[in-house]
Amino acid sequence: MPMLRLADYLQENLVLWDLPFLDKPTLLTALATEVAVRLPGVDAEALLARLLAREEQQSTGVGGGLALPHAMLPGLEKTVVVVGRTREGLDFAALDSGPVDIFFLLISAQDAHTEHLRVLARLVRIIAPEETLEKLRSATGPEELFQMLLEEDARHVY
């Protein structure tokens, strides 16, 4: 299998900056709405329903201020990674019970199970080091955050 690059799934217009401080359901609604506006063919209600269903199984708040919500949607043409940052951390029922301020939303086509898991694994590999998350938190705007992610992706050649 060829090496997967996160850069192939990131789009600068899908870096959502300084989302307002919200609760978990409202944040997921805001993410679904913004994605539907920016990605033609994505239905906000369908995406939200799948995100909420996934969160009911187990929170995607993994700890360290990070959440990795993900969903698979019928009709989606390309797997995408949406990056979101809140102004303040919010209760996302994270595994460490801490507030979450950085979100990586992964959306894949309904039948793209292998790609979905590979992108999720690549994303976790890149952002797992605490120093990487701190670096991402230091970004001063969406463009800088996007560039930082591309740089981190390029650094991880395994």
C-alpha positions in Angstrom: 0.0 0.0 0.0 1.4 3.4 -0.8 2.2 5.7 2.1 -0.8 7.9 3.0 -0.2 11.6 3.4 -2.5 13.7 5.6 -1.9 16.6 3.1 -4.1 14.7 0.6 -7.1 15.0 3.0 -6.6 18.6 4.4 -8.1 21.7 2.8 -7.3 25.2 4.1 -10.9 26.2 3.9 -11.7 23.4 6.3 -9.7 24.9 9.2 -12.4 26.3 11.4 -10.8 28.9 13.7 -11.9 30.1 17.1 -15.2 28.3 17.2 -17.2 29.9 20.0 -17.3 28.2 23.4 -20.1 25.7 23.2 -21.3 22.5 24.7 -20.7 19.2 22.9 -23.9 18.9 20.9 -23.8 22.5 19.8 -20.2 22.2 18.7 -21.0 19.1 16.6 -23.9 21.0 15.1 -21.7 23.9 14.3 -19.1 21.6 12.7 -21.7 19.8 10.6 -23.2 23.1 9.5 -19.8 24.6 8.5 -18.7 21.4 6.7 -22.0 21.4 4.7 -21.5 25.0 3.7 -17.9 24.4 2.6 -18.3 20.9 1.0 -21.0 20.7 -1.7 -23.1 17.5 -1.4 -22.7 17.1 2.4 -26.0 17.2 4.2 -25.5 18.9 7.6 -28.3 16.9 9.3 -27.1 13.6 8.0 -23.5 14.4 9.2 -24.8 15.6 12.6 -26.9 12.5 13.1 -23.9 10.2 12.4 -21.6 12.3 14.6 -24.1 12.2 17.5 -24.6 8.4 17.0 -20.8 7.9 17.2 -20.5 10.0 20.3 -23.3 7.9 22.0 -21.1 4.8 21.5 -18.1 6.4 23.2 -16.7 9.9 23.3 -14.1 10.8 20.7 -12.5 13.1 23.2 -9.2 11.2 23.5 -7.6 13.4 26.2 -5.0 16.1 26.2 -7.4 18.7 24.9 -8.0 16.7 21.7 -11.1 15.2 20.1 -11.3 13.1 17.0 -15.0 12.9 15.9 -15.5 10.9 12.8 -18.3 9.7 10.5 -18.9 7.9 7.2 -21.4 9.4 4.8 -23.0 7.9 1.7 -22.3 9.9 -1.4 -19.2 11.6 -0.1 -16.7 11.7 -3.0 -13.5 12.2 -1.0 -12.3 11.6 2.6 -11.6 14.9 4.3 -10.1 16.1 7.6 -11.7 19.2 9.1 -9.7 21.0 11.8 -11.5 23.0 14.4 -10.2 25.1 17.3 -12.3 26.6 20.1 -11.5 29.8 21.9 -11.7 28.0 25.2 -11.8 24.3 26.0 -15.1 22.7 26.4 -16.5 19.6 28.1 -16.5 16.9 25.5 -16.6 13.9 27.9 -13.0 13.3 27.1 -11.3 10.1 28.4 -9.2 12.2 30.8 -12.2 14.4 31.7 -10.3 17.5 30.6 -11.6 20.2 28.4 -11.1 19.9 24.6 -10.0 22.8 22.4 -8.7 21.1 19.2 -10.9 18.9 17.0 -10.0 16.8 14.0 -13.2 15.8 12.3 -12.7 12.9 9.8 -15.4 12.3 7.2 -15.2 9.4 4.7 -17.5 7.8 2.1 -19.8 5.1 3.5 -17.8 2.3 1.7 -14.2 3.7 2.4 -13.6 1.7 5.7 -9.9 1.0 5.0 -9.1 4.5 3.9 -11.1 5.9 6.9 -9.0 3.8 9.4 -5.7 4.6 7.6 -6.3 8.4 7.7 -7.4 8.2 11.3 -4.2 6.3 12.2 -2.0 8.7 10.3 -3.7 11.6 12.0 -3.1 10.1 15.4 0.5 9.3 14.6 1.2 12.9 13.7 -0.6 14.7 16.5 -0.1 12.3 19.3 3.1 13.9 20.7 2.2 16.5 23.3 4.7 18.9 21.8 2.9 18.7 18.5 -0.4 19.7 20.0 1.2 22.5 21.9 2.8 23.7 18.7 -0.6 23.6 17.0 -2.1 25.6 19.9 0.4 28.3 19.3 -0.9 29.0 15.8 -2.1 32.6 15.4 -4.6 31.9 12.7 -6.1 29.2 10.4 -3.5 29.7 7.7 -0.6 29.1 10.2 -2.4 26.1 11.7 -2.9 24.6 8.2 0.8 25.1 7.4 1.9 23.6 10.7 -0.1 20.5 10.0 1.4 20.2 6.5 4.9 20.5 8.0 4.2 17.9 10.7 2.8 15.6 8.0 6.0 16.0 5.9 8.2 15.3 8.9 6.5 11.9 9.5 7.8 9.7 6.7 7.0 6.4 8.2 
